[in-house]
């Protein structure tokens, strides 16, 4: 067992966690699991986040300052952002192709879809929105009885508070100036940015600014600062090593808690949740798996010939399994950096610059899911979005992905912005709530895999890649070596 690779140990922990949750659910022990096992999963995520923020700060400062040439920094930054943008557009386009081909929303019972459409038109009328495809079920005599019935039910409906909270949060993001995202990047109090979740862009801005300034002061004054930064960075990397020794147990606790919260003491709830949204979930999963196993390896092979297909997944296994269990790119970032540097052979100057930016702005999995979700929700409400409206989805999703926080289910808030951009009801996110956490796990794997792919391509382009196929990735977190 001691010689088993870390990612296999994590996978075993995940499987045992799911088995324990289903067993405890069938025996009525879910409360015990949630009270006494799930907290260890929360501790694990908190530990990784504790390490992630200072690691991002000192890694970027050290990476930028060690580059040595400001002009190469600008070139590398431009290439990084361009490739991240291209992979995001590619992911969204793939999502749209799949959802238009499979059409999961049209596989739902037709009577339910008609009721959904009537509900949509009632909502649109109450909000002053124009019905997107020009048809009116409310005025069609054929549906008069259904309109009366749905209207009566509609007056009794009360929106769930989680949806209300997310809608209000999205509205606050919409009611800002076009340049507000740029304003938000520049912190007025750096220590406030350090202590608040979701302000990673401000931390990255400060780290870049600090690192660039180190390039412009005399070397004898910059060197002590850089030595200190590198030393602190090593401490945080050692923290990652120590935390990862207990990762299989923590992941067991995390998965046991997630499934127990979904199932309660009724194991059938999990089955029913996935049955109702099975075609939607399947469409998203196909897209995400294509990104992981086909799109990224193909892109990598086009630019970096020396890394074999299986070699890439062997190198990134620990980061991918951790991303799946935590659903957080930010929490996984320390491990992603370790895998990319030690297993892929990427120079620390590249990884410390490219990966923190990717964990913040590169959300390919989230973007693909948002594209599929918007069209699925439109299809199940019999709303036919035109090519131009789907193009709006591409643009809005691309911009929204940059603002998505690298934390679990942040994509739901941004989905509201995308739904609003094409005049659809933001409250529809409640429909996909039940399966969001499970799909979020796969989305995070896509995000982390995309970050590693782009980082490796940039490193190869800068001649800072030293991949060795004979290197054993299982040694990455081996404290005895």
Legacy VTK file of the C-alpha trace (Angstrom):
# vtk DataFile Version 3.0
C-alpha trace
ASCII
DATASET POLYDATA
POINTS 481 float
0.000 0.000 0.000
2.922 2.302 0.800
4.229 1.979 -2.778
0.829 2.784 -4.308
0.752 6.076 -6.247
-0.948 8.945 -4.435
-3.712 9.382 -7.006
-4.682 5.715 -6.624
-4.840 6.142 -2.852
-7.076 9.203 -3.341
-9.308 7.263 -5.750
-9.640 4.448 -3.201
-10.559 7.044 -0.562
-13.207 8.505 -2.905
-14.763 5.109 -3.635
-14.789 4.134 0.055
-16.349 7.516 0.898
-19.212 6.957 -1.568
-19.725 3.361 -0.352
-19.774 4.525 3.275
-22.297 7.295 2.459
-24.665 4.899 0.675
-24.298 2.322 3.466
-24.900 4.912 6.206
-27.902 6.227 4.263
-29.495 2.777 4.032
-28.847 2.171 7.769
-30.088 5.612 8.818
-26.651 6.873 9.908
-26.508 9.956 7.657
-26.675 12.340 10.626
-23.612 10.635 12.141
-21.720 10.913 8.830
-22.582 14.604 8.419
-21.777 15.464 12.068
-18.657 13.354 12.659
-17.035 12.544 9.288
-17.920 15.404 6.914
-16.120 18.067 9.050
-12.763 16.438 8.208
-13.502 17.106 4.527
-14.126 20.760 5.361
-10.837 20.872 7.313
-9.036 19.470 4.253
-10.394 22.156 1.904
-9.642 24.851 4.503
-6.032 23.610 4.801
-5.539 23.704 1.030
-7.061 27.190 0.771
-4.883 28.312 3.676
-1.830 27.277 1.668
-3.140 28.375 -1.761
-3.379 32.144 -1.215
0.147 32.772 0.157
1.551 30.216 -2.302
0.013 32.155 -5.215
1.377 35.425 -3.827
4.974 34.288 -3.294
5.071 32.007 -6.356
4.108 34.826 -8.720
6.509 37.305 -7.097
9.343 34.769 -7.331
8.397 33.655 -10.839
8.214 37.184 -12.260
11.375 38.386 -10.527
13.341 35.308 -11.633
12.419 35.811 -15.288
14.891 38.672 -15.290
13.756 40.318 -18.537
10.596 42.507 -18.471
10.097 42.083 -22.239
9.969 38.270 -21.960
7.429 38.655 -19.131
5.126 40.671 -21.409
5.499 38.144 -24.228
4.806 35.207 -21.927
1.817 36.929 -20.329
0.291 37.689 -23.735
0.740 34.088 -24.914
-0.738 32.740 -21.675
-3.892 34.854 -21.829
-4.372 34.201 -25.571
-4.170 30.398 -25.196
-6.462 30.463 -22.153
-8.982 32.511 -24.161
-8.810 30.119 -27.132
-9.358 27.014 -24.975
-12.333 28.717 -23.274
-14.003 29.526 -26.620
-13.243 25.955 -27.757
-14.913 24.509 -24.636
-18.029 26.674 -25.057
-18.294 25.780 -28.751
-18.011 22.068 -27.926
-20.773 22.448 -25.321
-23.071 24.175 -27.827
-22.416 21.517 -30.495
-23.245 18.705 -28.053
-26.391 20.291 -26.607
-27.704 21.149 -30.097
-26.985 17.595 -31.275
-28.271 15.600 -28.266
-30.987 18.153 -27.346
-31.447 16.831 -23.764
-34.174 19.362 -22.960
-36.428 17.920 -25.681
-36.223 14.403 -24.222
-38.365 15.476 -21.251
-42.106 14.711 -21.243
-43.872 17.007 -23.762
-46.714 17.993 -21.400
-44.176 19.094 -18.803
-42.384 21.158 -21.453
-45.651 22.876 -22.433
-46.282 23.777 -18.769
-42.687 25.048 -18.558
-43.221 27.200 -21.649
-46.400 28.726 -20.207
-44.533 29.452 -16.976
-41.763 31.119 -18.984
-44.231 33.365 -20.843
-45.948 34.344 -17.562
-42.542 35.250 -16.094
-41.503 37.169 -19.239
-44.741 39.189 -19.170
-44.288 40.014 -15.470
-40.700 41.188 -16.086
-41.457 43.136 -19.252
-39.310 40.792 -21.369
-40.117 39.977 -24.953
-40.600 36.241 -25.632
-37.476 35.298 -27.552
-38.851 33.172 -30.405
-41.990 35.224 -31.099
-44.514 32.441 -30.307
-47.228 32.836 -27.676
-48.715 29.846 -25.876
-50.675 32.193 -23.593
-52.755 33.459 -26.539
-53.132 30.077 -28.246
-56.721 28.732 -27.669
-55.352 25.177 -27.815
-53.575 25.724 -24.476
-56.252 27.826 -22.731
-57.032 25.188 -20.073
-53.363 24.569 -19.348
-52.758 28.328 -19.047
-55.497 28.632 -16.391
-54.136 25.674 -14.420
-50.508 26.772 -14.605
-51.433 30.377 -13.729
-53.262 29.181 -10.598
-50.279 27.103 -9.525
-47.888 29.921 -10.397
-49.580 32.300 -7.978
-48.896 29.861 -5.129
-45.229 29.312 -5.910
-42.540 30.607 -3.586
-38.986 30.759 -4.882
-36.364 28.910 -2.885
-34.108 31.209 -0.870
-30.819 29.845 -2.301
-31.991 30.891 -5.757
-33.047 34.328 -4.477
-29.625 34.868 -2.930
-27.785 33.930 -6.119
-30.093 36.099 -8.264
-29.463 39.113 -6.022
-25.719 38.474 -6.187
-25.860 38.271 -9.987
-27.967 41.449 -10.225
-25.389 43.348 -8.198
-22.759 42.224 -10.720
-24.872 43.399 -13.649
-25.542 46.893 -12.278
-21.986 48.151 -12.633
-20.018 50.135 -15.199
-18.364 48.296 -18.123
-14.906 48.972 -16.650
-15.835 47.758 -13.152
-14.035 44.388 -13.638
-10.839 46.358 -14.352
-11.394 48.513 -11.258
-11.953 45.393 -9.149
-8.555 43.970 -10.115
-6.691 46.851 -8.389
-6.957 46.561 -4.565
-7.176 49.614 -2.340
-6.151 47.505 0.675
-3.963 44.506 -0.090
-4.408 42.962 3.379
-8.193 43.042 2.902
-7.713 41.144 -0.394
-5.638 38.504 1.412
-8.340 37.844 3.998
-11.381 37.687 1.695
-12.355 34.828 -0.616
-12.952 35.613 -4.286
-10.335 38.405 -4.488
-7.619 36.268 -6.077
-7.298 38.618 -9.069
-6.317 41.444 -6.698
-3.668 39.216 -5.092
-2.327 38.289 -8.537
-2.226 41.967 -9.551
-0.249 42.891 -6.424
2.136 39.938 -6.895
2.760 40.861 -10.560
3.285 44.523 -9.643
5.649 43.612 -6.804
7.588 41.130 -8.964
7.951 43.572 -11.879
9.221 46.286 -9.527
11.890 43.871 -8.260
13.167 43.683 -11.858
13.783 47.434 -11.934
15.735 47.899 -8.709
19.485 47.159 -8.294
20.288 43.459 -8.021
22.064 43.809 -4.661
18.829 45.185 -3.140
16.479 42.800 -4.926
18.458 39.641 -4.127
17.729 39.504 -0.326
13.999 40.019 -0.996
14.013 37.294 -3.645
15.879 34.898 -1.329
13.238 35.502 1.358
10.387 34.974 -1.145
11.927 31.710 -2.427
12.460 30.487 1.160
8.839 31.208 2.137
7.686 29.496 -1.049
9.588 26.334 -0.097
7.890 26.324 3.327
4.440 26.404 1.741
5.384 23.647 -0.702
6.468 21.513 2.256
3.060 22.205 3.820
1.488 20.783 0.656
3.634 17.639 1.025
2.497 17.130 4.624
-1.201 17.760 3.953
-1.178 15.405 0.956
-0.003 12.486 3.096
-3.453 12.501 4.707
-5.334 13.293 1.470
-6.880 9.788 1.017
-8.542 9.975 4.461
-9.651 13.580 3.967
-11.108 12.736 0.540
-12.988 9.795 2.088
-14.561 12.206 4.575
-15.319 14.787 1.864
-17.138 12.356 -0.452
-18.972 10.670 2.416
-20.323 14.068 3.477
-21.332 15.209 -0.033
-23.307 12.032 -0.830
-24.864 11.859 2.654
-26.177 15.421 2.300
-27.727 14.492 -1.063
-29.277 11.202 0.078
-30.208 11.834 3.710
-31.611 8.554 5.036
-33.271 7.757 1.705
-30.808 6.143 -0.697
-33.398 6.388 -3.483
-33.061 10.193 -3.522
-29.691 9.994 -5.278
-31.135 7.746 -7.979
-34.192 9.984 -8.467
-32.056 13.126 -8.690
-29.974 11.679 -11.506
-32.927 10.068 -13.293
-34.722 13.404 -13.681
-31.677 15.199 -15.059
-29.934 12.223 -16.664
-29.766 13.494 -20.264
-28.556 16.923 -19.170
-25.930 15.372 -16.900
-24.849 12.977 -19.641
-24.449 15.807 -22.168
-22.301 17.834 -19.771
-20.236 14.772 -18.856
-19.586 13.855 -22.505
-18.323 17.399 -23.142
-16.131 17.451 -20.036
-14.647 14.009 -20.730
-13.929 14.982 -24.351
-12.048 18.045 -23.076
-10.005 15.951 -20.617
-9.197 12.914 -22.754
-9.318 14.205 -26.359
-9.109 18.006 -26.712
-6.323 18.809 -24.226
-4.065 15.862 -25.157
-4.501 16.763 -28.857
-3.604 20.420 -28.240
-0.619 19.328 -26.131
0.579 16.901 -28.825
0.397 19.644 -31.478
2.763 21.884 -29.511
4.769 19.483 -27.334
5.804 16.289 -29.130
7.844 14.672 -26.353
5.081 14.107 -23.792
3.151 10.849 -24.426
-0.618 10.603 -23.906
-0.457 8.343 -20.846
2.593 10.186 -19.525
0.548 13.380 -19.215
-2.206 11.718 -17.168
0.311 9.821 -15.047
2.042 13.097 -14.225
-1.189 15.000 -13.470
-3.048 12.165 -11.684
-2.742 13.512 -8.103
-3.935 17.001 -9.116
-6.854 15.650 -11.166
-8.120 13.316 -8.433
-7.810 16.079 -5.840
-9.635 18.526 -8.132
-12.469 15.996 -8.452
-12.828 15.562 -4.693
-12.513 19.235 -3.664
-14.350 20.918 -6.608
-11.975 23.863 -6.202
-9.232 24.954 -8.614
-7.831 27.260 -5.932
-7.629 24.499 -3.306
-5.985 22.173 -5.855
-3.479 24.812 -7.044
-0.599 23.836 -4.709
-0.804 20.217 -5.874
-1.163 21.251 -9.534
2.066 23.245 -9.215
3.869 20.281 -7.638
2.725 17.903 -10.406
3.596 20.294 -13.236
7.047 21.108 -11.837
8.171 17.704 -10.556
6.402 15.321 -12.946
6.088 17.335 -16.167
9.449 19.078 -15.791
8.095 22.632 -16.145
10.448 25.295 -14.811
9.223 26.969 -11.616
9.504 30.383 -13.311
6.755 29.328 -15.736
4.487 27.370 -13.376
4.505 30.069 -10.688
3.361 32.611 -13.259
0.980 30.658 -15.532
-0.861 28.372 -13.081
-2.117 30.965 -10.541
-3.474 33.062 -13.419
-5.089 29.950 -14.909
-6.730 28.998 -11.588
-8.388 32.431 -11.632
-9.272 33.160 -15.270
-9.253 29.766 -17.031
-12.576 28.035 -16.358
-13.058 25.831 -19.420
-15.140 23.228 -17.583
-17.364 25.906 -16.073
-17.780 27.592 -19.474
-18.775 24.349 -21.216
-21.282 23.526 -18.483
-22.836 27.005 -18.654
-23.303 26.736 -22.434
-24.980 23.328 -22.100
-27.100 24.435 -19.115
-28.464 27.557 -20.856
-29.558 25.664 -23.969
-30.880 22.699 -21.941
-33.047 25.035 -19.854
-34.216 26.821 -23.022
-35.070 23.490 -24.698
-37.048 22.181 -21.737
-39.086 25.419 -21.794
-39.607 25.162 -25.592
-37.606 28.348 -26.198
-35.681 28.171 -29.468
-32.557 30.337 -29.283
-31.337 31.624 -32.639
-27.728 31.440 -33.849
-27.231 35.112 -32.882
-28.549 34.441 -29.357
-26.249 31.435 -29.035
-23.379 33.687 -30.117
-24.332 36.002 -27.229
-24.090 32.929 -24.968
-20.529 32.291 -26.251
-19.429 35.902 -25.619
-21.146 36.248 -22.231
-19.936 32.848 -21.024
-16.352 33.669 -22.036
-16.446 36.931 -20.084
-18.303 35.366 -17.147
-15.755 32.544 -16.843
-13.015 35.107 -16.170
-15.003 36.381 -13.188
-15.838 32.947 -11.763
-14.250 32.354 -8.370
-12.158 29.173 -8.168
-14.421 27.684 -5.486
-17.196 25.046 -5.487
-20.410 25.981 -7.392
-19.281 29.543 -8.218
-20.362 28.782 -11.803
-24.018 28.833 -10.716
-23.845 32.546 -9.926
-22.245 33.287 -13.291
-24.868 31.100 -15.005
-27.484 33.599 -13.841
-25.627 36.353 -15.712
-25.561 34.204 -18.880
-29.280 33.340 -18.604
-30.124 37.006 -18.164
-28.074 37.940 -21.256
-30.510 35.998 -23.488
-33.671 36.969 -21.585
-34.263 33.684 -19.757
-35.453 33.276 -16.169
-32.503 33.191 -13.687
-34.610 31.183 -11.219
-34.280 28.200 -13.574
-30.929 27.408 -11.969
-32.999 25.683 -9.237
-33.790 22.969 -11.809
-30.141 21.921 -12.126
-29.232 22.433 -8.439
-29.538 18.731 -7.510
-26.781 17.511 -9.852
-24.587 20.609 -9.751
-22.145 19.448 -7.077
-21.356 16.155 -8.816
-20.895 17.877 -12.201
-18.844 20.561 -10.454
-16.306 17.887 -9.549
-15.807 16.982 -13.215
-15.740 20.662 -14.234
-12.886 21.299 -11.819
-10.879 18.405 -13.290
-11.280 20.049 -16.715
-10.156 23.430 -15.333
-7.059 21.952 -13.677
-6.174 19.821 -16.733
-6.507 22.907 -18.954
-4.231 24.926 -16.673
-1.574 22.189 -16.791
-1.839 21.880 -20.593
-1.384 25.601 -21.200
1.443 25.790 -18.640
3.308 22.956 -20.386
2.853 24.565 -23.832
4.150 27.927 -22.556
7.128 26.215 -20.877
8.034 24.361 -24.077
7.771 27.576 -26.108
10.134 29.314 -23.680
12.573 26.340 -23.674
11.865 25.741 -19.979
10.459 22.204 -20.186
12.516 19.213 -19.052
10.133 16.258 -19.286
11.684 12.887 -18.426
9.488 9.899 -19.241
11.371 7.598 -16.883
10.629 9.874 -13.908
8.207 8.303 -11.435
5.350 10.678 -10.526
4.581 8.653 -7.412
7.658 10.234 -5.826
6.116 13.705 -5.970
4.757 13.590 -2.441
7.073 10.965 -0.970
8.518 12.517 2.185
10.848 9.562 2.770
12.795 10.121 -0.473
LINES 1 482
481 0 1 2 3 4 5 6 7 8 9 10 11 12 13 14 15 16 17 18 19 20 21 22 23 24 25 26 27 28 29 30 31 32 33 34 35 36 37 38 39 40 41 42 43 44 45 46 47 48 49 50 51 52 53 54 55 56 57 58 59 60 61 62 63 64 65 66 67 68 69 70 71 72 73 74 75 76 77 78 79 80 81 82 83 84 85 86 87 88 89 90 91 92 93 94 95 96 97 98 99 100 101 102 103 104 105 106 107 108 109 110 111 112 113 114 115 116 117 118 119 120 121 122 123 124 125 126 127 128 129 130 131 132 133 134 135 136 137 138 139 140 141 142 143 144 145 146 147 148 149 150 151 152 153 154 155 156 157 158 159 160 161 162 163 164 165 166 167 168 169 170 171 172 173 174 175 176 177 178 179 180 181 182 183 184 185 186 187 188 189 190 191 192 193 194 195 196 197 198 199 200 201 202 203 204 205 206 207 208 209 210 211 212 213 214 215 216 217 218 219 220 221 222 223 224 225 226 227 228 229 230 231 232 233 234 235 236 237 238 239 240 241 242 243 244 245 246 247 248 249 250 251 252 253 254 255 256 257 258 259 260 261 262 263 264 265 266 267 268 269 270 271 272 273 274 275 276 277 278 279 280 281 282 283 284 285 286 287 288 289 290 291 292 293 294 295 296 297 298 299 300 301 302 303 304 305 306 307 308 309 310 311 312 313 314 315 316 317 318 319 320 321 322 323 324 325 326 327 328 329 330 331 332 333 334 335 336 337 338 339 340 341 342 343 344 345 346 347 348 349 350 351 352 353 354 355 356 357 358 359 360 361 362 363 364 365 366 367 368 369 370 371 372 373 374 375 376 377 378 379 380 381 382 383 384 385 386 387 388 389 390 391 392 393 394 395 396 397 398 399 400 401 402 403 404 405 406 407 408 409 410 411 412 413 414 415 416 417 418 419 420 421 422 423 424 425 426 427 428 429 430 431 432 433 434 435 436 437 438 439 440 441 442 443 444 445 446 447 448 449 450 451 452 453 454 455 456 457 458 459 460 461 462 463 464 465 466 467 468 469 470 471 472 473 474 475 476 477 478 479 480
